[in-house]
Amino acid sequence: MNKRDVLIQKYAADIQDKFDEKPNMDLLTKVTVGLGPSIYNLDSSRVSGSSEKELETVKANFLIGKLGLSDNPELLDTINVIIDKYGRSDKNKYRAVIYYMLAKHYGKESVYN
């Protein structure tokens, strides 16, 4: 198993354990591939739930930029709900998992087709 496949398995386990749902492995793989080499970098592979700047970046770059959503206050609320479910105090909140959960929440899986 290559390094990316190992990470995808780790992300799938987090989705199962933290969100109590069976991950769609095809979508999870596409989200992970879409993140490119950032998944291998300790800092960029994770999302800091305590940094407003980081949450704004997720909103601007992913929700608005990638998924094509319109800017509104509900976007940050949704990010925070997912961060809370993941475990705000958990230092290993993987970006791929958060992006996966946001894409599913907004029904934007087709962006990855």
Chimera marker file (.cmm) of the C-alpha trace (Angstrom):
<marker_set name="trace">
<marker id="1" x="0.000" y="0.000" z="0.000" r="1" g="1" b="0" radius="0.5"/>
<marker id="2" x="1.429" y="3.405" z="-0.943" r="1" g="1" b="0" radius="0.5"/>
<marker id="3" x="1.550" y="6.384" z="1.401" r="1" g="1" b="0" radius="0.5"/>
<marker id="4" x="-1.602" y="7.989" z="-0.050" r="1" g="1" b="0" radius="0.5"/>
<marker id="5" x="-3.593" y="4.771" z="0.382" r="1" g="1" b="0" radius="0.5"/>
<marker id="6" x="-2.451" y="4.562" z="4.011" r="1" g="1" b="0" radius="0.5"/>
<marker id="7" x="-3.665" y="8.135" z="4.589" r="1" g="1" b="0" radius="0.5"/>
<marker id="8" x="-7.006" y="7.411" z="2.890" r="1" g="1" b="0" radius="0.5"/>
<marker id="9" x="-7.500" y="4.449" z="5.231" r="1" g="1" b="0" radius="0.5"/>
<marker id="10" x="-6.706" y="6.717" z="8.193" r="1" g="1" b="0" radius="0.5"/>
<marker id="11" x="-9.233" y="9.294" z="6.935" r="1" g="1" b="0" radius="0.5"/>
<marker id="12" x="-11.859" y="6.570" z="6.436" r="1" g="1" b="0" radius="0.5"/>
<marker id="13" x="-11.331" y="5.394" z="10.018" r="1" g="1" b="0" radius="0.5"/>
<marker id="14" x="-11.849" y="8.958" z="11.260" r="1" g="1" b="0" radius="0.5"/>
<marker id="15" x="-15.110" y="9.278" z="9.306" r="1" g="1" b="0" radius="0.5"/>
<marker id="16" x="-16.290" y="5.979" z="10.759" r="1" g="1" b="0" radius="0.5"/>
<marker id="17" x="-15.177" y="6.754" z="14.326" r="1" g="1" b="0" radius="0.5"/>
<marker id="18" x="-15.840" y="10.490" z="14.634" r="1" g="1" b="0" radius="0.5"/>
<marker id="19" x="-18.930" y="10.851" z="12.428" r="1" g="1" b="0" radius="0.5"/>
<marker id="20" x="-20.350" y="7.347" z="12.829" r="1" g="1" b="0" radius="0.5"/>
<marker id="21" x="-20.856" y="6.794" z="9.122" r="1" g="1" b="0" radius="0.5"/>
<marker id="22" x="-19.487" y="4.483" z="6.502" r="1" g="1" b="0" radius="0.5"/>
<marker id="23" x="-17.342" y="6.560" z="4.129" r="1" g="1" b="0" radius="0.5"/>
<marker id="24" x="-17.857" y="6.623" z="0.388" r="1" g="1" b="0" radius="0.5"/>
<marker id="25" x="-14.344" y="5.477" z="-0.500" r="1" g="1" b="0" radius="0.5"/>
<marker id="26" x="-14.584" y="6.716" z="-4.099" r="1" g="1" b="0" radius="0.5"/>
<marker id="27" x="-15.467" y="10.244" z="-2.972" r="1" g="1" b="0" radius="0.5"/>
<marker id="28" x="-12.901" y="10.181" z="-0.154" r="1" g="1" b="0" radius="0.5"/>
<marker id="29" x="-10.191" y="9.131" z="-2.589" r="1" g="1" b="0" radius="0.5"/>
<marker id="30" x="-11.142" y="11.916" z="-5.017" r="1" g="1" b="0" radius="0.5"/>
<marker id="31" x="-11.160" y="14.537" z="-2.247" r="1" g="1" b="0" radius="0.5"/>
<marker id="32" x="-7.752" y="13.309" z="-1.069" r="1" g="1" b="0" radius="0.5"/>
<marker id="33" x="-6.271" y="13.314" z="-4.576" r="1" g="1" b="0" radius="0.5"/>
<marker id="34" x="-7.697" y="16.806" z="-5.082" r="1" g="1" b="0" radius="0.5"/>
<marker id="35" x="-5.664" y="18.053" z="-2.124" r="1" g="1" b="0" radius="0.5"/>
<marker id="36" x="-2.465" y="17.053" z="-3.900" r="1" g="1" b="0" radius="0.5"/>
<marker id="37" x="0.823" y="17.006" z="-2.024" r="1" g="1" b="0" radius="0.5"/>
<marker id="38" x="-0.612" y="19.004" z="0.897" r="1" g="1" b="0" radius="0.5"/>
<marker id="39" x="-1.778" y="15.717" z="2.466" r="1" g="1" b="0" radius="0.5"/>
<marker id="40" x="1.870" y="14.833" z="3.160" r="1" g="1" b="0" radius="0.5"/>
<marker id="41" x="2.659" y="18.091" z="4.974" r="1" g="1" b="0" radius="0.5"/>
<marker id="42" x="2.045" y="18.022" z="8.728" r="1" g="1" b="0" radius="0.5"/>
<marker id="43" x="0.610" y="21.554" z="8.834" r="1" g="1" b="0" radius="0.5"/>
<marker id="44" x="-1.364" y="21.753" z="5.588" r="1" g="1" b="0" radius="0.5"/>
<marker id="45" x="-2.885" y="18.286" z="5.977" r="1" g="1" b="0" radius="0.5"/>
<marker id="46" x="-4.799" y="19.417" z="9.061" r="1" g="1" b="0" radius="0.5"/>
<marker id="47" x="-7.324" y="22.110" z="9.929" r="1" g="1" b="0" radius="0.5"/>
<marker id="48" x="-7.024" y="24.126" z="13.119" r="1" g="1" b="0" radius="0.5"/>
<marker id="49" x="-10.497" y="24.455" z="14.580" r="1" g="1" b="0" radius="0.5"/>
<marker id="50" x="-9.377" y="27.228" z="16.909" r="1" g="1" b="0" radius="0.5"/>
<marker id="51" x="-8.055" y="29.528" z="14.178" r="1" g="1" b="0" radius="0.5"/>
<marker id="52" x="-10.675" y="31.854" z="12.699" r="1" g="1" b="0" radius="0.5"/>
<marker id="53" x="-8.236" y="32.609" z="9.872" r="1" g="1" b="0" radius="0.5"/>
<marker id="54" x="-8.007" y="28.899" z="9.051" r="1" g="1" b="0" radius="0.5"/>
<marker id="55" x="-11.786" y="28.491" z="9.068" r="1" g="1" b="0" radius="0.5"/>
<marker id="56" x="-12.130" y="31.523" z="6.778" r="1" g="1" b="0" radius="0.5"/>
<marker id="57" x="-9.603" y="29.911" z="4.440" r="1" g="1" b="0" radius="0.5"/>
<marker id="58" x="-11.651" y="26.689" z="4.330" r="1" g="1" b="0" radius="0.5"/>
<marker id="59" x="-14.739" y="28.773" z="3.574" r="1" g="1" b="0" radius="0.5"/>
<marker id="60" x="-13.111" y="30.891" z="0.859" r="1" g="1" b="0" radius="0.5"/>
<marker id="61" x="-10.941" y="28.299" z="-0.862" r="1" g="1" b="0" radius="0.5"/>
<marker id="62" x="-13.078" y="25.194" z="-0.551" r="1" g="1" b="0" radius="0.5"/>
<marker id="63" x="-16.731" y="26.069" z="-0.031" r="1" g="1" b="0" radius="0.5"/>
<marker id="64" x="-16.791" y="29.125" z="-2.282" r="1" g="1" b="0" radius="0.5"/>
<marker id="65" x="-13.826" y="28.427" z="-4.575" r="1" g="1" b="0" radius="0.5"/>
<marker id="66" x="-14.105" y="24.674" z="-5.125" r="1" g="1" b="0" radius="0.5"/>
<marker id="67" x="-17.746" y="23.869" z="-4.397" r="1" g="1" b="0" radius="0.5"/>
<marker id="68" x="-19.088" y="27.125" z="-5.875" r="1" g="1" b="0" radius="0.5"/>
<marker id="69" x="-21.278" y="28.079" z="-2.918" r="1" g="1" b="0" radius="0.5"/>
<marker id="70" x="-22.403" y="31.657" z="-2.317" r="1" g="1" b="0" radius="0.5"/>
<marker id="71" x="-20.794" y="33.473" z="0.592" r="1" g="1" b="0" radius="0.5"/>
<marker id="72" x="-23.076" y="33.634" z="3.617" r="1" g="1" b="0" radius="0.5"/>
<marker id="73" x="-22.755" y="33.284" z="7.418" r="1" g="1" b="0" radius="0.5"/>
<marker id="74" x="-24.195" y="29.758" z="7.361" r="1" g="1" b="0" radius="0.5"/>
<marker id="75" x="-20.996" y="28.473" z="5.712" r="1" g="1" b="0" radius="0.5"/>
<marker id="76" x="-18.898" y="29.162" z="8.809" r="1" g="1" b="0" radius="0.5"/>
<marker id="77" x="-21.628" y="27.725" z="11.004" r="1" g="1" b="0" radius="0.5"/>
<marker id="78" x="-21.506" y="24.479" z="9.032" r="1" g="1" b="0" radius="0.5"/>
<marker id="79" x="-17.717" y="24.326" z="9.229" r="1" g="1" b="0" radius="0.5"/>
<marker id="80" x="-17.951" y="24.786" z="13.001" r="1" g="1" b="0" radius="0.5"/>
<marker id="81" x="-20.576" y="22.036" z="13.346" r="1" g="1" b="0" radius="0.5"/>
<marker id="82" x="-18.271" y="19.624" z="11.505" r="1" g="1" b="0" radius="0.5"/>
<marker id="83" x="-15.271" y="20.728" z="13.599" r="1" g="1" b="0" radius="0.5"/>
<marker id="84" x="-17.326" y="20.143" z="16.765" r="1" g="1" b="0" radius="0.5"/>
<marker id="85" x="-18.364" y="16.646" z="15.625" r="1" g="1" b="0" radius="0.5"/>
<marker id="86" x="-14.763" y="15.859" z="14.717" r="1" g="1" b="0" radius="0.5"/>
<marker id="87" x="-13.692" y="16.990" z="18.177" r="1" g="1" b="0" radius="0.5"/>
<marker id="88" x="-12.556" y="20.572" z="18.550" r="1" g="1" b="0" radius="0.5"/>
<marker id="89" x="-9.772" y="19.541" z="20.941" r="1" g="1" b="0" radius="0.5"/>
<marker id="90" x="-8.530" y="16.811" z="18.564" r="1" g="1" b="0" radius="0.5"/>
<marker id="91" x="-5.308" y="18.131" z="17.040" r="1" g="1" b="0" radius="0.5"/>
<marker id="92" x="-5.542" y="15.711" z="14.113" r="1" g="1" b="0" radius="0.5"/>
<marker id="93" x="-8.506" y="17.102" z="12.205" r="1" g="1" b="0" radius="0.5"/>
<marker id="94" x="-7.562" y="16.037" z="8.716" r="1" g="1" b="0" radius="0.5"/>
<marker id="95" x="-8.354" y="18.485" z="5.920" r="1" g="1" b="0" radius="0.5"/>
<marker id="96" x="-9.427" y="15.634" z="3.619" r="1" g="1" b="0" radius="0.5"/>
<marker id="97" x="-12.015" y="14.468" z="6.168" r="1" g="1" b="0" radius="0.5"/>
<marker id="98" x="-13.385" y="17.968" z="6.722" r="1" g="1" b="0" radius="0.5"/>
<marker id="99" x="-13.588" y="18.653" z="2.985" r="1" g="1" b="0" radius="0.5"/>
<marker id="100" x="-15.252" y="15.265" z="2.453" r="1" g="1" b="0" radius="0.5"/>
<marker id="101" x="-17.854" y="15.984" z="5.143" r="1" g="1" b="0" radius="0.5"/>
<marker id="102" x="-18.517" y="19.485" z="3.751" r="1" g="1" b="0" radius="0.5"/>
<marker id="103" x="-18.937" y="18.174" z="0.194" r="1" g="1" b="0" radius="0.5"/>
<marker id="104" x="-21.427" y="15.574" z="1.457" r="1" g="1" b="0" radius="0.5"/>
<marker id="105" x="-23.271" y="18.096" z="3.649" r="1" g="1" b="0" radius="0.5"/>
<marker id="106" x="-23.821" y="20.430" z="0.702" r="1" g="1" b="0" radius="0.5"/>
<marker id="107" x="-24.573" y="17.623" z="-1.767" r="1" g="1" b="0" radius="0.5"/>
<marker id="108" x="-21.619" y="18.662" z="-3.931" r="1" g="1" b="0" radius="0.5"/>
<marker id="109" x="-20.123" y="15.219" z="-4.515" r="1" g="1" b="0" radius="0.5"/>
<marker id="110" x="-20.522" y="15.813" z="-8.270" r="1" g="1" b="0" radius="0.5"/>
<marker id="111" x="-17.704" y="18.386" z="-8.135" r="1" g="1" b="0" radius="0.5"/>
<marker id="112" x="-15.386" y="15.378" z="-7.895" r="1" g="1" b="0" radius="0.5"/>
<marker id="113" x="-16.818" y="13.456" z="-10.864" r="1" g="1" b="0" radius="0.5"/>
<link id1="1" id2="2" r="1" g="1" b="0" radius="0.2"/>
<link id1="2" id2="3" r="1" g="1" b="0" radius="0.2"/>
<link id1="3" id2="4" r="1" g="1" b="0" radius="0.2"/>
<link id1="4" id2="5" r="1" g="1" b="0" radius="0.2"/>
<link id1="5" id2="6" r="1" g="1" b="0" radius="0.2"/>
<link id1="6" id2="7" r="1" g="1" b="0" radius="0.2"/>
<link id1="7" id2="8" r="1" g="1" b="0" radius="0.2"/>
<link id1="8" id2="9" r="1" g="1" b="0" radius="0.2"/>
<link id1="9" id2="10" r="1" g="1" b="0" radius="0.2"/>
<link id1="10" id2="11" r="1" g="1" b="0" radius="0.2"/>
<link id1="11" id2="12" r="1" g="1" b="0" radius="0.2"/>
<link id1="12" id2="13" r="1" g="1" b="0" radius="0.2"/>
<link id1="13" id2="14" r="1" g="1" b="0" radius="0.2"/>
<link id1="14" id2="15" r="1" g="1" b="0" radius="0.2"/>
<link id1="15" id2="16" r="1" g="1" b="0" radius="0.2"/>
<link id1="16" id2="17" r="1" g="1" b="0" radius="0.2"/>
<link id1="17" id2="18" r="1" g="1" b="0" radius="0.2"/>
<link id1="18" id2="19" r="1" g="1" b="0" radius="0.2"/>
<link id1="19" id2="20" r="1" g="1" b="0" radius="0.2"/>
<link id1="20" id2="21" r="1" g="1" b="0" radius="0.2"/>
<link id1="21" id2="22" r="1" g="1" b="0" radius="0.2"/>
<link id1="22" id2="23" r="1" g="1" b="0" radius="0.2"/>
<link id1="23" id2="24" r="1" g="1" b="0" radius="0.2"/>
<link id1="24" id2="25" r="1" g="1" b="0" radius="0.2"/>
<link id1="25" id2="26" r="1" g="1" b="0" radius="0.2"/>
<link id1="26" id2="27" r="1" g="1" b="0" radius="0.2"/>
<link id1="27" id2="28" r="1" g="1" b="0" radius="0.2"/>
<link id1="28" id2="29" r="1" g="1" b="0" radius="0.2"/>
<link id1="29" id2="30" r="1" g="1" b="0" radius="0.2"/>
<link id1="30" id2="31" r="1" g="1" b="0" radius="0.2"/>
<link id1="31" id2="32" r="1" g="1" b="0" radius="0.2"/>
<link id1="32" id2="33" r="1" g="1" b="0" radius="0.2"/>
<link id1="33" id2="34" r="1" g="1" b="0" radius="0.2"/>
<link id1="34" id2="35" r="1" g="1" b="0" radius="0.2"/>
<link id1="35" id2="36" r="1" g="1" b="0" radius="0.2"/>
<link id1="36" id2="37" r="1" g="1" b="0" radius="0.2"/>
<link id1="37" id2="38" r="1" g="1" b="0" radius="0.2"/>
<link id1="38" id2="39" r="1" g="1" b="0" radius="0.2"/>
<link id1="39" id2="40" r="1" g="1" b="0" radius="0.2"/>
<link id1="40" id2="41" r="1" g="1" b="0" radius="0.2"/>
<link id1="41" id2="42" r="1" g="1" b="0" radius="0.2"/>
<link id1="42" id2="43" r="1" g="1" b="0" radius="0.2"/>
<link id1="43" id2="44" r="1" g="1" b="0" radius="0.2"/>
<link id1="44" id2="45" r="1" g="1" b="0" radius="0.2"/>
<link id1="45" id2="46" r="1" g="1" b="0" radius="0.2"/>
<link id1="46" id2="47" r="1" g="1" b="0" radius="0.2"/>
<link id1="47" id2="48" r="1" g="1" b="0" radius="0.2"/>
<link id1="48" id2="49" r="1" g="1" b="0" radius="0.2"/>
<link id1="49" id2="50" r="1" g="1" b="0" radius="0.2"/>
<link id1="50" id2="51" r="1" g="1" b="0" radius="0.2"/>
<link id1="51" id2="52" r="1" g="1" b="0" radius="0.2"/>
<link id1="52" id2="53" r="1" g="1" b="0" radius="0.2"/>
<link id1="53" id2="54" r="1" g="1" b="0" radius="0.2"/>
<link id1="54" id2="55" r="1" g="1" b="0" radius="0.2"/>
<link id1="55" id2="56" r="1" g="1" b="0" radius="0.2"/>
<link id1="56" id2="57" r="1" g="1" b="0" radius="0.2"/>
<link id1="57" id2="58" r="1" g="1" b="0" radius="0.2"/>
<link id1="58" id2="59" r="1" g="1" b="0" radius="0.2"/>
<link id1="59" id2="60" r="1" g="1" b="0" radius="0.2"/>
<link id1="60" id2="61" r="1" g="1" b="0" radius="0.2"/>
<link id1="61" id2="62" r="1" g="1" b="0" radius="0.2"/>
<link id1="62" id2="63" r="1" g="1" b="0" radius="0.2"/>
<link id1="63" id2="64" r="1" g="1" b="0" radius="0.2"/>
<link id1="64" id2="65" r="1" g="1" b="0" radius="0.2"/>
<link id1="65" id2="66" r="1" g="1" b="0" radius="0.2"/>
<link id1="66" id2="67" r="1" g="1" b="0" radius="0.2"/>
<link id1="67" id2="68" r="1" g="1" b="0" radius="0.2"/>
<link id1="68" id2="69" r="1" g="1" b="0" radius="0.2"/>
<link id1="69" id2="70" r="1" g="1" b="0" radius="0.2"/>
<link id1="70" id2="71" r="1" g="1" b="0" radius="0.2"/>
<link id1="71" id2="72" r="1" g="1" b="0" radius="0.2"/>
<link id1="72" id2="73" r="1" g="1" b="0" radius="0.2"/>
<link id1="73" id2="74" r="1" g="1" b="0" radius="0.2"/>
<link id1="74" id2="75" r="1" g="1" b="0" radius="0.2"/>
<link id1="75" id2="76" r="1" g="1" b="0" radius="0.2"/>
<link id1="76" id2="77" r="1" g="1" b="0" radius="0.2"/>
<link id1="77" id2="78" r="1" g="1" b="0" radius="0.2"/>
<link id1="78" id2="79" r="1" g="1" b="0" radius="0.2"/>
<link id1="79" id2="80" r="1" g="1" b="0" radius="0.2"/>
<link id1="80" id2="81" r="1" g="1" b="0" radius="0.2"/>
<link id1="81" id2="82" r="1" g="1" b="0" radius="0.2"/>
<link id1="82" id2="83" r="1" g="1" b="0" radius="0.2"/>
<link id1="83" id2="84" r="1" g="1" b="0" radius="0.2"/>
<link id1="84" id2="85" r="1" g="1" b="0" radius="0.2"/>
<link id1="85" id2="86" r="1" g="1" b="0" radius="0.2"/>
<link id1="86" id2="87" r="1" g="1" b="0" radius="0.2"/>
<link id1="87" id2="88" r="1" g="1" b="0" radius="0.2"/>
<link id1="88" id2="89" r="1" g="1" b="0" radius="0.2"/>
<link id1="89" id2="90" r="1" g="1" b="0" radius="0.2"/>
<link id1="90" id2="91" r="1" g="1" b="0" radius="0.2"/>
<link id1="91" id2="92" r="1" g="1" b="0" radius="0.2"/>
<link id1="92" id2="93" r="1" g="1" b="0" radius="0.2"/>
<link id1="93" id2="94" r="1" g="1" b="0" radius="0.2"/>
<link id1="94" id2="95" r="1" g="1" b="0" radius="0.2"/>
<link id1="95" id2="96" r="1" g="1" b="0" radius="0.2"/>
<link id1="96" id2="97" r="1" g="1" b="0" radius="0.2"/>
<link id1="97" id2="98" r="1" g="1" b="0" radius="0.2"/>
<link id1="98" id2="99" r="1" g="1" b="0" radius="0.2"/>
<link id1="99" id2="100" r="1" g="1" b="0" radius="0.2"/>
<link id1="100" id2="101" r="1" g="1" b="0" radius="0.2"/>
<link id1="101" id2="102" r="1" g="1" b="0" radius="0.2"/>
<link id1="102" id2="103" r="1" g="1" b="0" radius="0.2"/>
<link id1="103" id2="104" r="1" g="1" b="0" radius="0.2"/>
<link id1="104" id2="105" r="1" g="1" b="0" radius="0.2"/>
<link id1="105" id2="106" r="1" g="1" b="0" radius="0.2"/>
<link id1="106" id2="107" r="1" g="1" b="0" radius="0.2"/>
<link id1="107" id2="108" r="1" g="1" b="0" radius="0.2"/>
<link id1="108" id2="109" r="1" g="1" b="0" radius="0.2"/>
<link id1="109" id2="110" r="1" g="1" b="0" radius="0.2"/>
<link id1="110" id2="111" r="1" g="1" b="0" radius="0.2"/>
<link id1="111" id2="112" r="1" g="1" b="0" radius="0.2"/>
<link id1="112" id2="113" r="1" g="1" b="0" radius="0.2"/>
</marker_set>
